Amino acid sequence: MDNDDKPVGRLLTRREALALLGGGSAALFAGLSLPSLAAAQGTATPSASATELPACVVRPELTEGPYFVDDQLNRFDLRIDPSDESIKEGTPLHLIYRVSDVTGGVCGPLAGAQVDVWHCDADGEYSGVQDMSFDNSGEMWLRGYQVTDDKGVAEFLTIIPGWYSGRAVHIHFKIRTESTTGESYEFTSQFFFDPDLIGEIYSQEPYVDNGLPDTSNDVDNIYQQSEGLLTLTLNPMTDEELEAYELEAGYTATFDVGLDLSDLKVGASDSASAGGGAPGGNNGPGNGRPGGQGGTPPEGTPPDRTGD
């Protein structure tokens, strides 16, 4: 059953996020020293709006979708298929999560949280699942998890995802930890991308044959629930990153997310099967098109992926 257009948990509004963190005032960031606050805000400039969302802002929780597979692959490089060590082609993306605990309005790094990431390949297919147009059972590319360090950071090397009919370009992620009462806490959501940059990337191999997405952010009903708080900002990789990962080009993105571990409604399991809240649960794929129906696609024939 297609479940990608069904909201889960409680969606936190921009107003609620700012209220939780003191209306955006730096003076109310308890637990953050001035150097820490500056680091958390990254490249923010003095001219930035006083209402600009801080690094520790809570984000809207969005649906898990039908193709989360709890494969327990602890790894940095998601491009590799463990079954044959092949590497998925695509524009490299260095994805950096900075996870914070904002319980009680105090903002600090959340160590030991499990961050799962999964998304489709350049052809719009997911690994580890079977669909009407493909069968990638037994393959585990573009899936995996990392555990946040003492700074609340988890990093991945993956690719810019492709697209499939009915959804805007997106990446799924899930953060699992413990609530303030010791229960399993699970936060699930999705990233989106700037359409102009996606257009540039999709003009190149291996994306070019599929053309441009038939569903934009504006008409994707999952994106509409994000309130604009879940769009990645991509920057070219630094020379150091390119050298370290032996790449010629690629993008990097840092995403900050704050979790209120006292909110058990948001922290409830989002998985379709039982036992999904705690790391290591046994969640299999659901049914239906990966990612589900996010909007009404325009007329025309979607990309032919038969035989891919």
C-alpha positions in Angstrom: 0.0 0.0 0.0 1.4 3.3 -1.0 2.0 5.4 2.2 4.3 8.1 1.0 1.7 10.8 1.1 0.5 10.1 4.6 1.9 12.5 7.2 3.4 11.0 10.4 3.9 12.5 13.8 3.3 16.1 14.4 4.4 18.7 11.9 6.3 21.5 13.7 5.7 25.0 12.2 8.3 27.7 11.8 6.5 29.6 14.6 6.7 26.6 16.9 10.4 26.1 16.0 11.2 29.7 16.8 9.1 29.7 20.0 11.0 26.6 21.2 14.3 28.3 20.7 13.3 31.7 22.1 12.2 33.4 19.0 15.6 33.2 17.3 17.3 35.3 19.9 20.9 34.3 20.5 20.6 35.3 24.2 18.1 32.4 24.7 20.4 29.7 23.4 21.1 28.1 26.7 23.9 25.6 26.6 25.7 27.3 23.7 28.7 29.5 24.2 29.3 32.3 21.8 32.0 30.4 19.8 29.7 27.3 19.7 26.8 29.4 18.5 28.9 31.0 15.7 30.1 27.6 14.6 26.5 26.2 14.6 25.3 29.1 12.4 28.0 28.2 9.8 28.3 30.9 7.2 25.6 33.3 8.5 26.6 36.9 8.1 25.9 39.9 10.3 23.4 41.1 7.7 21.3 37.9 8.0 17.7 38.4 9.1 17.1 38.5 12.8 14.4 35.9 12.2 16.6 33.5 10.3 16.2 30.0 11.6 19.0 28.9 13.9 21.1 25.7 13.4 19.3 23.9 16.2 15.8 24.4 14.8 13.4 21.5 14.9 12.3 20.3 11.4 9.0 19.0 10.1 8.7 15.2 10.3 7.6 13.7 7.0 6.4 10.3 5.9 8.8 7.3 5.8 7.5 6.0 2.5 7.2 2.4 1.6 10.8 1.4 1.0 12.7 1.8 4.2 14.7 -1.4 4.7 16.5 -1.8 8.1 19.5 -3.4 6.6 21.9 -2.2 9.4 24.7 -1.2 7.0 27.0 1.0 9.1 29.1 2.8 6.5 30.1 6.2 5.2 30.1 5.5 1.4 26.6 4.7 0.4 27.5 4.4 -3.3 28.9 0.9 -2.9 26.8 -2.3 -3.2 28.2 -4.7 -0.6 27.2 -7.7 -2.8 29.8 -7.0 -5.5 31.6 -3.8 -4.4 30.3 -1.9 -7.5 29.8 1.8 -7.2 26.6 3.6 -8.2 27.2 6.3 -10.8 26.0 9.8 -10.2 27.2 13.3 -9.0 28.9 12.8 -5.7 27.3 14.3 -2.6 29.0 14.7 0.8 26.1 14.8 3.2 26.8 16.1 6.8 24.2 15.9 9.5 24.6 18.0 12.7 22.0 16.6 15.2 21.1 18.5 18.3 19.0 17.9 21.4 16.7 20.9 22.0 14.7 19.4 24.9 13.6 22.2 27.2 14.9 24.9 24.9 18.5 23.9 25.6 20.5 23.3 22.4 23.4 20.9 22.5 25.0 18.2 20.3 23.3 14.8 20.4 25.8 12.0 20.4 25.1 8.3 19.8 22.0 8.8 17.5 21.7 6.5 14.5 21.1 8.4 11.3 19.8 6.2 8.4 19.8 7.5 4.8 18.2 5.9 1.7 17.2 7.2 -1.7 16.9 6.2 -5.4 19.6 6.0 -8.0 20.0 8.1 -11.1 17.4 6.0 -12.8 14.8 6.5 -10.1 15.1 3.0 -8.6 15.7 1.9 -5.0 17.8 -1.0 -3.9 16.7 -3.9 -1.7 13.2 -3.9 -3.0 11.0 -5.1 -5.9 8.7 -2.9 -7.8 6.5 -3.3 -10.9 9.2 -1.9 -13.1 12.4 -3.3 -11.4 13.6 -5.9 -9.0 16.7 -4.9 -7.0 16.2 -7.4 -4.2 19.5 -8.4 -2.6 21.2 -5.2 -3.7 22.0 -2.6 -1.0 23.4 0.6 -2.7 22.4 4.1 -1.6 21.4 2.8 1.9 23.1 2.9 5.2 23.6 4.5 8.6 26.1 6.3 10.7 26.1 7.1 14.5 26.6 10.7 15.5 29.9 11.6 17.3 30.3 13.7 20.4 29.6 16.8 18.3 26.4 15.4 17.0 27.8 14.8 13.5 27.2 12.0 11.1 28.6 12.0 7.5 27.9 10.2 4.3 29.2 10.0 0.8 26.4 9.3 -1.7 25.1 10.7 -5.0 22.5 13.2 -6.1 19.4 11.1 -6.5 17.5 10.7 -9.7 13.7 11.1 -10.0 10.6 9.1 -10.8 7.1 10.0 -11.8 4.9 11.7 -9.2 7.6 12.9 -6.8 10.0 15.8 -6.5 13.7 14.9 -6.1 14.3 13.8 -2.5 16.3 11.9 0.0 14.8 10.0 2.9 16.4 10.0 6.4 15.6 8.7 9.9 17.2 9.5 13.2 16.9 7.0 16.1 17.8 7.5 19.7 16.3 7.5 23.1 13.6 9.8 24.5 13.9 11.6 27.9 12.0 8.7 29.4 14.3 6.1 28.0 11.9 4.9 25.3 12.8 4.5 21.6 12.7 7.8 19.8 12.4 8.0 16.0 12.4 11.0 13.7 11.8 10.5 10.0 11.8 13.0 7.2 13.0 13.9 3.7 15.3 16.4 2.0 14.6 18.3 -1.2 16.7 20.2 -3.7 16.9 23.5 -5.5 15.3 22.9 -8.9 17.7 25.2 -10.8 20.7 23.3 -9.6 19.0 19.9 -10.2 18.4 21.1 -13.8 22.1 21.7 -14.3 23.0 18.3 -12.7 20.5 16.4 -14.8 21.9 17.8 -18.0 24.9 15.5 -17.4 25.5 11.8 -17.3 24.1 9.5 -15.9 20.9 11.6 -15.5 20.5 13.1 -18.9 18.6 10.2 -20.5 15.8 10.6 -18.0 15.4 14.3 -18.6 13.9 16.7 -16.0 11.6 15.6 -13.2 7.9 15.7 -14.1 7.0 16.8 -10.5 8.4 20.1 -9.1 8.7 20.9 -5.4 5.7 23.3 -5.7 3.3 20.5 -6.6 4.7 17.7 -4.5 2.4 17.4 -1.5 5.2 16.0 0.7 7.3 19.0 0.0 4.4 21.3 0.7 4.4 19.9 4.3 8.1 20.8 4.8 7.4 24.6 5.1 10.6 25.2 3.2 12.7 23.9 6.1 14.0 20.7 4.4 15.7 22.0 1.3 19.4 21.2 1.1 21.9 24.0 0.2 24.6 22.5 -2.0 28.1 23.8 -2.4 31.0 22.5 -4.5 33.3 20.2 -2.6 36.5 21.7 -1.3 39.8 20.6 -2.7 40.4 18.7 0.5 37.2 16.7 0.1 37.9 15.9 -3.5 41.4 14.7 -2.7 40.2 12.7 0.3 37.5 10.9 -1.6 39.4 10.7 -4.9 36.9 12.6 -6.8 37.1 15.1 -9.6 33.9 17.1 -8.7 31.0 16.9 -6.4 28.8 18.8 -3.9 28.7 19.0 -0.1 25.7 19.9 2.1 25.4 20.4 5.9 22.0 19.9 7.5 21.2 20.9 11.1 18.3 19.3 12.8 17.2 19.6 16.5 15.2 16.9 18.3 12.9 17.5 21.2 13.4 14.2 23.0 10.5 14.9 25.4 8.0 14.9 22.5 6.9 11.3 22.5 4.3 11.9 19.8 6.9 13.0 17.3 9.3 10.3 18.6 6.9 7.4 18.1 7.8 4.8 15.5 7.1 5.8 11.9 7.7 2.4 10.4 4.9 0.4 8.9 6.0 -2.8 10.6 6.4 -3.4 14.3 9.7 -2.7 16.2 10.6 0.3 14.0 11.4 2.7 16.7 14.6 1.3 18.1 17.8 1.0 16.1 18.1 -2.5 14.8 14.4 -3.1 14.3 13.2 -5.5 11.6 11.5 -3.3 9.0 10.8 -4.7 5.5 9.7 -2.7 2.5 6.1 -1.8 2.0 4.2 -2.0 -1.2 3.7 0.5 -4.0 5.9 2.8 -5.9 9.0 3.9 -4.0 8.4 7.3 -2.5 4.7 7.3 -3.3 2.5 9.8 -4.9 3.7 13.3 -4.1 1.7 15.4 -6.6 -0.1 15.3 -9.9 2.4 14.8 -12.7 1.9 16.7 -16.0 0.6 14.9 -19.1 3.0 12.8 -21.1 5.0 9.6 -20.9 7.3 9.1 -17.9 10.9 8.0 -18.5 11.1 4.4 -19.7 13.2 2.4 -17.2 12.3 -1.0 -18.5 15.4 -3.2 -18.5 17.5 -0.7 -16.4 
